[in-house]
Amino acid sequence: MDKIGYIEIRINGSTGNIPLTPDSYDIREIISMLGSAENLLFPNDKRDRPIVSYKIEEGSVKNIFKTSLQYIIGFNAVLGLISQNQNIDFLDAPTAKAFEEFQYTAQKKNYSFTIRTSIENSSQLTIDRTTNFLRNEAIWADAEFYFYGKVTNAGGKDKANIHIVTEELGTVRIETPISFLEQREENLLYKPFGIRATGKQHSETGEIDIYSLKFKELIDYNPKYDEKYLRSLRERAKKTWQGIDTDAWLRNLRGGYDA
């Protein structure tokens, strides 16, 4: 069994006049915290990640996330770099998004977040209303993308999404207008499609901010080998090349290169 370590995210603050404790820490905040912690540790494909356990403790509120020590060591290094550079522009989009959520909450509710690990002499980071751990907008540019794969989910009560499983990025979630899904008579689930979407892309690394994706167009897509279609292309090509000396055409194209 892997050795275990932990991340501690301590929150100081109050809800109105009530000091923040596990008893006054709302379940919605806990749900948000759980999602952020997963993105801190596993910013990319989460399908094969190790188990993460969670407990909440007094003081004011301490959120403890235990998992494989290997990932804790990696996250401790990330904390050290953020503390040293005082910015999060170098992070993967999901990790940067998690730190931004802490920053927004600190500004909105006057909370103070202190993040550390179980590593000896752990790196430590404090986020409060005086800090500015937000990504530089100039680095993230608007872009258009095409995703191809199998649709595994489509819908949502208030904010609809389409989930598409791609070879390059795994499952991608794309915000989609409810009106489009209402008008679609065909069942999309478990069928191959292409989706055109807009979103943010890092201007230096090319990384896609998967949380910014918005639906633009659904594209019919069938990756299977289609003999009939290929035969029709060959027939059209034959007609185009009728009467042309292909050897002479190739020699002219080369321009005497291999003479």
WOVENCOR-V366676 format. One record per residue. N is the residue number from 1. SS is DSSP state (H for helix, E for strand, L for the rest). OMEGA is omega in whole degrees, -180 to 180 (999 if undefined). BURIAL is I if it has 16 or more other ideal C-beta (glycine too) atoms within 10 Angstrom, else O. Layout:
N & SS & OMEGA & BURIAL
N & SS & OMEGA & BURIAL
This chain:
1 & L & -179 & O
2 & L & 172 & O
3 & L & -173 & O
4 & E & 171 & O
5 & E & -180 & I
6 & E & 168 & I
7 & E & 174 & I
8 & E & 175 & I
9 & E & -177 & I
10 & E & -178 & I
11 & E & 173 & I
12 & E & 179 & I
13 & L & 180 & I
14 & E & 173 & O
15 & E & -171 & O
16 & L & 178 & O
17 & L & -176 & O
18 & E & 178 & O
19 & E & -178 & O
20 & L & 177 & I
21 & L & 175 & O
22 & L & -180 & O
23 & L & -179 & O
24 & L & 180 & O
25 & L & -170 & I
26 & L & -178 & O
27 & H & 178 & O
28 & H & 177 & O
29 & H & 178 & I
30 & H & 180 & O
31 & H & 178 & O
32 & H & 180 & O
33 & H & -180 & I
34 & H & 179 & O
35 & H & 180 & O
36 & H & -179 & I
37 & H & 179 & I
38 & H & 180 & I
39 & H & 175 & I
40 & H & -175 & I
41 & H & -173 & I
42 & L & -174 & I
43 & L & -175 & I
44 & L & -176 & O
45 & L & -176 & O
46 & L & -173 & O
47 & L & -176 & O
48 & L & -179 & O
49 & L & 176 & O
50 & L & 179 & O
51 & L & 174 & O
52 & L & 176 & I
53 & E & -174 & O
54 & E & 169 & O
55 & E & -179 & O
56 & E & -176 & O
57 & E & 175 & O
58 & E & 164 & O
59 & L & -30 & O
60 & L & 169 & I
61 & E & 176 & I
62 & E & 176 & O
63 & E & -177 & I
64 & E & 180 & I
65 & E & -179 & I
66 & E & 176 & I
67 & E & -178 & I
68 & E & -177 & I
69 & H & 180 & I
70 & H & -178 & O
71 & H & 177 & I
72 & H & 178 & I
73 & H & 178 & O
74 & H & -180 & O
75 & H & 178 & I
76 & H & 177 & I
77 & H & 177 & O
78 & H & 178 & I
79 & H & -180 & I
80 & H & -180 & O
81 & H & 179 & O
82 & H & 179 & I
83 & H & -179 & O
84 & H & -176 & O
85 & H & -178 & O
86 & L & 171 & O
87 & L & -176 & I
88 & L & -177 & I
89 & L & -176 & O
90 & L & -174 & I
91 & L & 168 & I
92 & L & -175 & I
93 & H & -179 & I
94 & H & 179 & I
95 & H & 178 & I
96 & H & 179 & I
97 & H & -180 & I
98 & H & 178 & I
99 & H & 177 & I
100 & H & 178 & I
101 & H & 176 & I
102 & H & -179 & I
103 & H & 179 & I
104 & H & 180 & O
105 & H & 178 & I
106 & H & -179 & I
107 & H & -176 & I
108 & H & -172 & O
109 & H & -179 & O
110 & L & 173 & O
111 & L & 171 & I
112 & E & 179 & I
113 & E & 173 & I
114 & E & -174 & O
115 & E & 179 & I
116 & E & 179 & I
117 & E & 179 & I
118 & L & 179 & I
119 & L & 178 & I
120 & L & -175 & O
121 & L & -175 & O
122 & L & 167 & I
123 & L & -176 & I
124 & E & -180 & O
125 & E & 176 & I
126 & E & 178 & I
127 & E & 177 & I
128 & L & -174 & I
129 & L & 179 & O
130 & L & -179 & O
131 & L & -178 & I
132 & L & 180 & O
133 & L & 178 & I
134 & L & -180 & O
135 & L & 176 & I
136 & L & -176 & O
137 & H & -177 & O
138 & H & -178 & O
139 & H & -176 & O
140 & E & -176 & I
141 & E & 175 & O
142 & E & -179 & O
143 & E & 178 & I
144 & E & -175 & O
145 & E & 173 & I
146 & E & 179 & O
147 & E & -180 & I
148 & E & 179 & O
149 & E & -177 & I
150 & E & 178 & I
151 & E & -179 & I
152 & E & 179 & O
153 & E & 179 & O
154 & E & 178 & I
155 & E & -177 & O
156 & L & -174 & O
157 & L & -176 & O
158 & L & -177 & O
159 & L & -172 & O
160 & L & 178 & I
161 & E & 166 & I
162 & E & 175 & I
163 & E & 180 & I
164 & E & -179 & I
165 & E & -179 & I
166 & E & 178 & O
167 & L & -174 & O
168 & L & -171 & O
169 & L & -175 & O
170 & E & -179 & O
171 & E & 179 & I
172 & E & 179 & I
173 & E & -175 & O
174 & E & 178 & I
175 & E & -171 & I
176 & L & 178 & I
177 & L & 177 & O
178 & H & -178 & O
179 & H & 179 & O
180 & H & -179 & O
181 & H & 178 & I
182 & H & -176 & O
183 & H & -176 & O
184 & L & -179 & O
185 & L & -178 & O
186 & L & 175 & O
187 & L & -177 & O
188 & L & -167 & I
189 & L & 174 & O
190 & L & 176 & O
191 & L & -180 & O
192 & E & 177 & O
193 & E & 167 & I
194 & E & 178 & O
195 & E & 172 & I
196 & E & -176 & O
197 & E & 173 & I
198 & E & 179 & I
199 & E & -179 & I
200 & E & 177 & I
201 & E & 179 & I
202 & E & -174 & I
203 & L & -180 & O
204 & L & -175 & O
205 & L & -176 & O
206 & L & -179 & O
207 & L & 178 & I
208 & E & 173 & I
209 & E & -173 & I
210 & E & 179 & I
211 & E & -176 & O
212 & E & -171 & I
213 & E & 179 & I
214 & E & -176 & O
215 & E & 174 & I
216 & E & -174 & O
217 & E & 173 & O
218 & E & -175 & I
219 & E & 175 & O
220 & E & -173 & O
221 & L & 178 & O
222 & L & -175 & O
223 & L & -177 & O
224 & L & 177 & O
225 & L & -176 & O
226 & L & -177 & O
227 & H & -179 & O
228 & H & -180 & O
229 & H & -180 & O
230 & H & 178 & O
231 & H & 180 & O
232 & H & 177 & O
233 & H & 179 & O
234 & H & 179 & O
235 & H & 178 & O
236 & H & -180 & O
237 & H & 179 & O
238 & H & -179 & O
239 & H & -179 & O
240 & H & -175 & O
241 & H & 179 & O
242 & L & 178 & O
243 & L & -179 & O
244 & L & 175 & O
245 & L & -174 & O
246 & H & 179 & O
247 & H & 179 & O
248 & H & 179 & O
249 & H & -179 & O
250 & H & 179 & O
251 & H & 180 & O
252 & H & 180 & O
253 & H & 179 & O
254 & H & 178 & O
255 & L & 179 & O
256 & L & -176 & O
257 & L & -176 & O
258 & L & 179 & O
259 & L & 999 & O
